[in-house]
Each structure stands twice: as structure tokens, then as C-alpha cells.
């Protein structure tokens, strides 16, 4: 957590040096007193107050009111993200004003579901200090002594919101630490060290596969991506399995199974990234970082009816004398033969064998939901723009409207998704090209220049992992069809130099952890 989070019932407390107020209405229109009077008076002399906010004097012990408005909201297209963004800006403005012990006034807004929770998460985001800063400058570990929360809503509801916000922000904190750190600080062995310390003594168990011979035999597609980096011990890849199981396994109703892309740095391999396109590629691990963050939320909330498993495929796509190259044919864990077409399409290779392993686990799991989470394609950004994730279901998940449920959850949490459809052409595109291969990994050009560039990789993952044998229409081959969803978070996870967002942690928690689990 960026700082201690506490509830303050007394707005007149002398313990704070500034009050931060986020509002979605016109200044002085609907805020509780004494804020309403202060804002109404200020609005008479500043017509831009409701758009850009201000630091105002207030007759309370805190003395300063940092007013951060959302600006006018059009319900045809605005969503709850406006409150999170205003809260982040409000906290940042308070810090610039010299506030070190802020009191956050958390107001309801009947127009948006979860508005108090999302607003508070935005405030906490503004207090995050990057891992490298905390380690190099211990005196800068915290931007504020604490964040106190006052609200006119009922005390019980506020307690639940603060508890949940603490857990969610702890998960996003982990995702930011891993996803945002530089490629040496979060090289694969150091990701393992970070997680081992995080989950030591908790209900989340950790298993690591790092032996190169074991990887070669059991996860051959991952091993080929890892081949060049494996020559340097501090860059050697590993697959990290994290598992949470409720105290009473008989109570399990759902099993959430995540496979995360954790490419700590992507040079492109022998299909080298050129002309500056390698810059920022330390963020290519944000999918695995989000999976780890989700497991931290599960660890803190300890849902009694949900089992969670995450496979983090942590690897560096290096270039060197031991690099893998295009034209290689590799037999995957599933038994299919994969011809490499582009070493810069390493993410799908890194995840496919772990996905196969998770698929096998799912066959004996209760109501499994399988996901891949990856910063996978530039095509995703061209399709939906920055700040949006893309979700794609296989036929089994689509028949029960899984992706629509996920999109609805994301909408209420300020973690938006757009929906894409996996089509026959995506599978046809990845069919083998010669007698010597079953699957063609990728063409040798950017996904942004490829038809259906973000849908195709999901079809590849289904084929390379053997999940296509679990297709609903192939029940003769599989007695238990499996629900699978691919999440491309390439342009929602946070592009450098912005902070990693932790997407899609909020959506996954909303969908799979019931309100009873969250507030008990």
C-alpha cells in the first residue's frame, strides 16, 4: 500500500493539513456543508472552478480545501473513470500544495455504481511511489503520512469500501511494482524473489519451474523463447505458479485460472526491434504482473468459494548466440508441431505450454474459467485505443455470455473492455504451411499490419495448447469442454512513462469474488 488508509468520522479533526474533495456536480450545487458554501462563493469569482478546480481556504482545522472536479458529465458517454481521474489529480495537487496528512472527503453519486470505491482507488493511485524510488531513496517511500477518509455515507458501507479498496490497491501496487520496474530490477529471478517475499507465510503457495532441462522437456515453446537469456543466470526465465485454495475445498464453486505473459524485456529476438521500437519493452511483463496482483487481492480477501491459480510465464526475449530463429519447428507440450515465423511474436509461444498445463489442471477443477492475460499486440491499440482492454471468448465461454459479463463488470469498476470475436479465419491463418508442421506461429510482420492482428494470437493459443480439442462442438473428443478467454491488455496496462494500471485486476475481482466475499 502507498500509505496507511483509515476512516475519519470527524471532519473537524485537527490531525490533517488539507481536505481533498472530488465532485461530479457543479461547484456549490450538491456538496455537504461546509464545502457547499465555500465552493458556491468561489464559483462566483471563478467560472473555470468546475473544470480545473482550486486550492481554497476553509474554516476547518485542516485549513485547505483541494477541490478536484470531474468537470461536466454527459451520461451518454462518460463513465466512473472520471471520478478516479479527478481523485488522482486532486491528490497530486494536494501534494504540490504541501499537504502531507490529507483527509479525503468521499462523496456518493447515484449516477454511477461503485463510484465511492473507484474514487478512492484513484486517490490511492496518486500516492504510489515506484519500486526503484523506494529502494534507492528510503526517505521517499511515502508521499503522505496516511490517507484518512471521511464520508457522509453509512459507516458500515464505508468500512466495506475502505477494506476492499485496501485489498484492490495492494494488488495494483504489486502489479505496478513488477510491471513498472526496469528490466534488471524485475528480471525473471528477481520477480521470483519479489513474489516469494510477498507470499511467504500466506495462503498462496508458490511453485517455480526454472531448471532449463525441465523447461525444455515440459515447456518447450517457453524454453525456445528463453534460450538466449538462459545463457545469463540473472536473465534466465522461469514459470511461476501461484495457487490459492479456500480452507474448505468442498465449498469451491469456481476456479479462476490465469496465464500471464511476463516478458521482462522484448528485444524482438533475431527479428530485432529497430528504429527505437524497443523502448518501453520492459512493460511487456504487465500481463503476468496483473495476474500476480490479482493473486494478492485473493490472498487478502480469502474468498471461501473461489480457488485461484496463476501461471506467470516470466522470460526475457534476448538476442545472442543461442537465440531461437524463424523457421524452427518445435513440438509443443500439447504434442502439436509449431513452426516459428517471427521471434518478435514471442508472447504467444511463452504462454502456450503453460496454458496447456492449466488446461490439464482444469479438467479436474470445479467450474474452471481459463484466461490468458497479455500485453500482446499493437493491433489492439489501433482497434480500440489506449486505455481499453480487449476480451475474446472461445465458443464454450461465448455460449454462456462470459465476455459480456466481464465487460459489464469492467464498466462499473472503471476498467473498460471491448469485445472481439474469434473467427474461423483466425484458425485458418495459423494452420501449418507444410507437411512438417501443424501450426504456423506468426507471419514476419507487425500485428498492426496484419489482418485481424489481435484476434489471430488467441486462435494460436487455443490451437497450440490443445484447447481446440475442448471445443463445445467437439464433445466426442473432450467430455468436458472448457471456458477460455483471452485478454489483450497491451494498451490498457499503462504505456511508458505512465504508471502501470494493473488492468484487468479490478474487473476480475468484480466478476469472480462475490459481494459477500468482499465485505465479510
BELUR-V628198 format. One record per pair of residues at least 6 apart in sequence whose C-alpha atoms are under 6 Angstrom apart, sorted by sequence separation. I is the first residue (numbers start at 1). J is the second residue. D is the distance in Angstrom with one decimal. If there is no record, write none. Layout:
[[I;J;D] [I;J;D]]
This chain:
[[43;49;5.9] [57;63;5.7] [58;64;5.7] [229;235;5.4] [230;236;4.3] [267;273;5.8] [331;337;4.3] [362;368;5.7] [410;416;4.9] [432;438;4.4] [447;453;4.6] [462;468;5.5] [494;500;4.2] [57;64;4.9] [134;141;4.6] [216;223;5.3] [229;236;5.4] [330;337;5.6] [432;439;4.2] [493;500;5.5] [494;501;5.4] [28;36;4.4] [56;64;5.8] [108;116;5.9] [215;223;5.6] [330;338;5.2] [431;439;4.8] [432;440;5.0] [470;478;5.3] [493;501;5.1] [56;65;5.0] [329;338;5.4] [430;439;5.6] [431;440;5.7] [472;481;5.5] [55;65;5.6] [329;339;4.3] [407;417;5.3] [430;440;4.8] [471;481;5.8] [493;503;5.3] [28;39;4.7] [55;66;4.5] [226;237;5.8] [267;278;6.0] [328;339;5.7] [470;481;4.4] [27;39;5.3] [28;40;3.9] [70;82;5.7] [328;340;5.4] [470;482;5.8] [27;40;5.9] [54;67;5.4] [70;83;5.9] [327;340;5.3] [53;67;5.2] [326;340;4.9] [327;341;6.0] [53;68;4.9] [266;281;5.4] [326;341;4.9] [53;69;5.8] [70;86;5.4] [127;143;5.9] [265;281;5.4] [326;342;5.5] [265;282;4.6] [68;86;5.7] [264;282;5.3] [50;69;5.8] [51;71;4.6] [333;353;5.4] [50;71;5.7] [263;284;5.2] [264;285;5.2] [68;90;5.0] [263;285;4.6] [27;50;5.7] [262;285;3.7] [26;50;5.9] [261;285;5.9] [288;312;5.2] [261;287;5.1] [262;288;4.7] [260;287;5.0] [261;288;4.9] [390;417;5.4] [210;238;4.4] [260;288;3.9] [388;416;5.6] [389;417;4.7] [390;418;4.9] [391;419;5.1] [392;420;5.3] [209;238;5.5] [388;417;5.6] [390;419;5.7] [392;421;5.7] [209;239;5.2] [426;456;4.6] [208;239;5.8] [87;119;5.9] [91;123;5.9] [208;240;4.6] [427;459;5.4] [207;240;5.9] [422;455;5.8] [426;459;5.8] [84;118;5.7] [88;122;4.9] [92;126;5.9] [207;241;5.0] [84;119;4.5] [87;122;5.1] [88;123;4.8] [91;126;5.7] [206;241;5.6] [83;119;5.2] [87;123;4.8] [206;242;4.7] [205;242;5.7] [84;122;4.1] [88;126;4.7] [205;243;5.2] [204;243;5.4] [204;244;4.7] [101;144;5.9] [18;62;4.9] [100;144;4.7] [101;145;5.6] [104;148;6.0] [117;161;5.7] [17;62;4.4] [20;65;6.0] [102;147;5.7] [103;148;4.8] [104;149;4.8] [105;150;5.0] [106;151;4.9] [16;62;5.2] [18;64;4.7] [19;65;4.9] [20;66;4.7] [21;67;5.0] [22;68;4.9] [23;69;5.0] [24;70;5.2] [103;149;5.8] [105;151;5.7] [131;177;5.5] [14;61;5.2] [18;65;6.0] [19;66;5.9] [22;69;5.4] [12;60;6.0] [187;235;5.7] [269;317;5.8] [188;237;5.4] [269;318;5.4] [270;319;5.9] [267;317;5.9] [269;319;4.7] [255;306;5.7] [257;308;5.9] [259;310;5.8] [262;313;5.2] [263;314;5.7] [264;315;6.0] [265;316;5.1] [266;317;4.9] [267;318;5.7] [253;305;5.3] [254;306;5.1] [255;307;4.7] [256;308;4.7] [257;309;4.8] [258;310;4.5] [259;311;4.7] [260;312;4.9] [261;313;5.4] [262;314;4.2] [263;315;4.9] [264;316;5.1] [252;305;4.3] [255;308;5.6] [257;310;5.8] [263;316;5.3] [251;305;5.3] [252;306;5.4] [246;304;5.2] [245;307;4.8] [244;307;5.7] [244;308;5.2] [243;308;5.8] [243;309;4.5] [242;309;5.7] [242;310;5.1] [379;447;5.5] [241;310;5.6] [379;448;4.4] [241;311;4.6] [378;448;5.6] [240;311;5.7] [240;312;5.0] [271;343;5.5] [239;312;5.5] [271;344;5.8] [239;313;4.7] [269;343;5.5] [379;453;5.5] [380;454;5.7] [239;314;5.9] [379;454;5.5] [238;314;5.5] [268;344;4.1] [396;472;5.5] [187;264;5.9] [237;314;5.6] [377;454;5.9] [237;315;4.3] [18;99;5.8] [183;264;5.6] [17;99;5.8] [183;265;5.8] [19;102;5.8] [17;101;5.6] [18;102;5.1] [19;103;4.7] [20;104;4.8] [21;105;5.1] [16;101;5.0] [19;104;5.7] [20;105;6.0] [16;102;5.7] [287;373;5.0] [397;483;4.5] [287;374;4.3] [396;483;5.1] [287;375;5.8] [226;315;5.9] [229;318;5.5] [228;318;5.6] [394;484;5.5] [228;319;6.0] [284;375;5.8] [393;484;5.9] [228;320;5.6] [393;485;4.5] [392;485;5.5] [228;322;4.6] [392;486;5.2] [227;322;6.0] [228;323;4.5] [391;486;5.8] [227;323;5.8] [391;487;4.6] [390;487;5.7] [410;507;4.6] [339;437;5.9] [390;488;5.2] [409;507;5.6] [183;282;5.4] [338;437;5.8] [389;488;5.8] [224;324;5.9] [337;437;5.0] [341;441;5.7] [342;442;5.7] [389;489;4.8] [337;438;5.1] [338;439;4.8] [339;440;5.1] [340;441;5.2] [341;442;4.9] [409;510;5.9] [336;438;6.0] [338;440;5.9] [339;441;5.9] [341;443;5.4] [342;444;5.0] [409;511;6.0] [341;444;5.8] [389;492;5.5] [179;283;5.6] [387;491;5.7] [388;492;5.0] [386;491;4.9] [387;492;4.1] [179;285;5.6] [386;492;6.0] [179;286;4.6] [352;461;5.6] [356;465;4.4] [179;289;5.4] [355;465;5.9] [381;491;5.6] [178;289;5.5] [221;332;5.8] [255;366;5.9] [220;332;5.8] [254;366;5.7] [255;367;5.9] [257;369;5.9] [258;370;6.0] [260;372;5.8] [376;488;5.8] [254;367;4.9] [255;368;4.6] [256;369;5.1] [257;370;4.8] [258;371;4.8] [259;372;4.7] [260;373;4.9] [261;374;4.9] [352;465;5.3] [371;484;5.8] [375;488;5.7] [175;289;4.5] [219;333;5.9] [258;372;5.9] [260;374;6.0] [369;483;5.5] [370;484;4.7] [371;485;4.8] [372;486;4.9] [373;487;4.9] [374;488;5.3] [375;489;4.9] [376;490;5.5] [175;290;5.0] [371;486;5.6] [372;487;6.0] [374;489;5.8] [375;490;3.6] [175;293;5.0] [174;293;5.2] [172;293;5.7] [171;293;4.0] [171;294;5.8] [2;127;5.7] [171;296;5.1] [2;128;5.1] [171;297;5.2] [188;314;5.5] [222;349;5.9] [221;349;5.3] [222;350;4.3] [168;297;5.8] [167;297;5.3] [334;465;5.5] [334;466;5.7] [219;353;5.3] [8;148;5.8] [7;148;5.5] [8;149;5.5] [9;150;5.9] [4;146;4.8] [5;147;5.0] [6;148;4.8] [7;149;4.8] [8;150;5.1] [3;146;5.1] [5;148;5.9] [1;170;5.2] [294;505;5.4] [290;502;5.2] [303;517;5.2] [280;496;5.7] [113;412;5.8] [180;500;5.9] [176;500;5.2] [175;502;5.3] [172;502;4.9] [81;414;4.8] [80;414;5.6] [160;519;5.1]]
